[in-house]
Amino acid sequence: MLDIKITRTTAPKAKPDESNLGFGKKFTDHMFVMDYTEGEGWHDARIVPYGPFELDPATVVFHYAQEIFEGMKAYRTADDTIQLFRPDCNAKRFQDSADRLCIPKIPVEDYIQAVETLVDVDRDWVPHSDGASLYIRPFVFANDVGLGVHASKHYIFCIICAPSGAYYAEGINPVRIYVEDEYIRAAPGLTGFTKCGGNYAASIKAGELAEEQGYAQVLWLDGVERKYVEEVGSMNIFFVIDGEIITPALTGSVLSGITRKSAIEICRSKGYTVTERKITIQEVAEAYDAGKLDEVFGTGTAAVISPVGHLKWEDKIMEINDNKIGQISQMLYDTMTGIQWGKIPDEFGWTVEVK
């Protein structure tokens, strides 16, 4: 168990207007920080007033991108309870990312304790308005100074929080997705299954090109044959074909999403057939032509469920379910958000109260 020293701010910020929160723009009063030193391990766990780091220009992370992060949320229920959603899954994925990036792992129980303690200190920042939540961003970065390419001997683990508005302020509108077949996001043996900044930096170019054509996000194909569907820029992807729910298997280049995992478990609990396997974009197009592509939706922490109404692959444009949210997408959104905000019973034991 961590011995966390708490130093509270002497200059609390004004709370933001909950009707205009946006995403990741405003940050709470405090942050969690812990240091790693080779030979000593993780030490000096503390919560301090939110503020900048002072880093040498030769700090390793600036040059070789040795860093990882997570994304999760805290929710305020109608009875004023603050709760987290499956924090153990985020903690375990953080360990998987750390292992691939040669970063010392943080024990699951220490990760969860750090998150819970910070959220408790800043619990007044958890929004009260419907659909809004406190976004939580844990991250680790290498802070050795020097330009040699090797694993750092020093790291900083930090957690910051940002109150964020409802993703769908005016109802769930299906998104437009563009299938990218020139650039790739990941390939076998690389870092596609991790949450590291390099993956996201590499995706920006294709995202810009998609946006220029009026598309919200990119659907990535595999990096070897350029034909198997992998994931959307910030979401895992699901296809409902002739009543069967299909999602790309976790083969090492697809992020193991917590919302993805939860969606699969909810669907199976309700009797749906869910298959995790390789699926080509050609198979998706053929299902569309045959009138069997019932729904397409993405899953992720930010939007929870994001229905896809419009999918463009090369010259082919597929309009799915009349550009409306489908039955399974709506069920998943209602179930997942119902559990997260305490509106329906948590039959899965996924929520953790912050006391």
Buried (B, 14 or more C-beta within 10 A) or exposed (E): EBEBEBEEBEEBEEEBEBEEBEEBEBBBBBBBBBBBEEEEEBEEBBBBBBEEEEBEEEBBBBBBBBBBBBBBBBBBBEEEEBBBBBBBBBBBBBBBBBEBBEBBBBEBEBBBBBBBBBBBBBBEBBBEEEBBBBBBBBBBBBBBEEEEEEBBBBBBBBBBBBBBBBBBEEEBBBBBBBBBBEBBBBEEEBBBBBBBBBBBEBBEEBBEBBEEEEBBBBBBBBBEEEBBBBBBBBBBBBBBBEEBBBBBBBBBBBBBBBBBBBBBEBBEEEEBEBEBEBBBBEBBBEBBEEEBBBBBBBBBBBBBBBBBBBBBBEEEEBEBBEEBBBEBBBBBBBBBBEBBBBEEEBEEEBBBEBE
